[in-house]
Every structure is written in structure tokens, then in C-alpha cells.
């Protein structure tokens, strides 16, 4: 059985021994494939440090997180673009729009999002989208720029069934994480009506920790609890969830 965490920030742990333990626990829980999104230029060395240390298990992605789109965003984009030109990455991400913390930066978030979508298309890479309280704003840009090259994952999907169908209609996958295990999230009812063929799994560690560890820092080894919850909802085996969602991740990332 092979589980794939399509979105994890394990590299935030900078203590080498603790980081090694995080990876070891992931492997013990059959989470063999970890995709690492950076958030800004300063996090790039951490992403590559981990992916170079565990090249068979960790895969780097690069982009500018919408919460890090600030006054200096053009310099940040330039730095990240140079890294993408020089190094192997598997997606542009995480990118998108976040209106939870700061609505005043919407216009530059939109510009940064468009720019990074262009990078992805030019490099034939998928995008990994961060969407928080900005579904309509993001979808406006995706509809504007959609073509055969536009593809990827809606990271941390927690929307409605109607939104899920919109995402799927554009050819994107839904990234399903710890929110699925939360009692009152309603995501379980949405996912009940979505085929496994459109889903990938993620932790977003150290955030959004699944039950039964909610309230503690998340880690990639906990992906198995999300996978088991999905198996319970779909009334299939854990092994089938692993097989289908890992296959989907290979279709997205090409590895």
C-alpha cells in the first residue's frame, strides 16, 4: 500500500532529529510520497534540503503563497522564478488568493496568481491552489485562463458540492485533508457524492490536524486517518483509497 501526501510543510521542522522522526513515522504508516510546497523565497532552501535528503519520498513544488503577496511581491516572484528555471519542481504552488487575513491585497494577489499560472503553463506543470474565502475570485481567473494546459489541485478543499463540480469541471482534483474528519465540517456529505477519481489526499501539516489528534501539530504520518475516514465514507478498503488517490497524484504530478 502506498499513500501520497500531496501537500505537506514538514520542512517547517528544522531540528534534524525531529525531522528524521517525522519522515520515519510517515514511512511506517505507508505514506511514502510527500509533495512539499514552499510559501516564499526564504522557504525554498528548506524545501530542497528535505527533498534532496529524501529524494525517493519528497518532491518539491515552488510558488508564492497568497498570504506572502505583499509590497515586495515582484521581487519575491523574480527570486522564485529563477529557482524554477534552474531546478526540478513538480508543480507551481502553493498559489492562489486568500481573503481571510487581508482583503486589501486582492489586486496584487490576483496579479501574482495570473503570473504563476503562466509559469505553470510555460513549464507544462500543474498548479496547487490555496483558496480561502475567495472561491469566486479564483474561479474568475481560472475561467479566464483555462485551456488544455491548465490543471492541478484545489488544495484543502472544503467547499460545497456545487463548488466541487465546478473544480472537477475544469479538470482539477480536490485535495482532501483533516477537515474531512471534523464532526461538523459537512465535507463528508459533499465527498459522498464525488467520485474517488477526482480526489487526492493531503495533510497540510503542521496545520489542520485530523481527528484523533486535532489540537496538536499535524504531520504526514496522520494521512492514514484521513484515508481511513474517506474509506469509511465510500465503504471501500483503505487499500483501495490508497491505490486510487496515489494513482490520481501520479496523473497530476507525472511522478
Phi, psi and omega in degrees: 000133179234118174259147181237121174268104187279001182199102180214139177254044181305332183295349175298334175281112185259354174284117186304320182291316179294322179295318177300320179295320178299316179294316182298318179294325176299312182295323178296331178266015176070017175270089189266344186236121184235121179257127192248108174271136170277180177235335181202184183293328182290335181274353181300312180300328179292318179298311182288329176300316181286319182291331177282332178286327181231066187295338179277349186235336187243133186232122186279145170230149181229140175184178177250114180300139182301330178289346178256011173275099184232196186304328183265023190297329180293321176295319178298313179300320180297315179298316182291320179300320179296321178294319180297324180291336187256343189228158179281121173232160187251354176192163170261113183175158010262141184229168178147214181221135178230113180252013179285315187268322188207104178280343185291340181264013185307313186297320180281332172297318178298317181295316179296322179297312179301315180302316184284332172297320177298318177303313184299315180297316182294332180259003183053051179240152173285164172247151176242115192261127169264121182229113177227114181055037185211028185301313183295320180295319179292317184293329176300317180288319180297319178295324179294323188254004187294139173197190184294339183269346182280117183200168176151211186230135167274097182297141175054050181293132177214029185270197182274171177296323178298317178294321178300316180295325177295316179299311181297322180298334177273359179089014179267158174262155176264124175274115186252123183234208187300335179303332180300332184271355183278133191304317187252018183288330183079354183293329180300322180289324177294312185291336177303328183258016179241131180295145175303335182296348182250010187242144166231161182255153179202162173249327190059029180303142012268018183260170170052048182297132180285158166299135017261016183252011182306136183101347177249163177300138179280160174208161187296333180298336181284357179303330182299330179287325176291317179298319180293321177299318178296321178298319179295317181296317184274351180058048175229176181281158175301322180298321179292320177300314180299315183297312185289314183290326175291320175301317177300319180296324177294323178294323179290306191267346179074020179211000000 
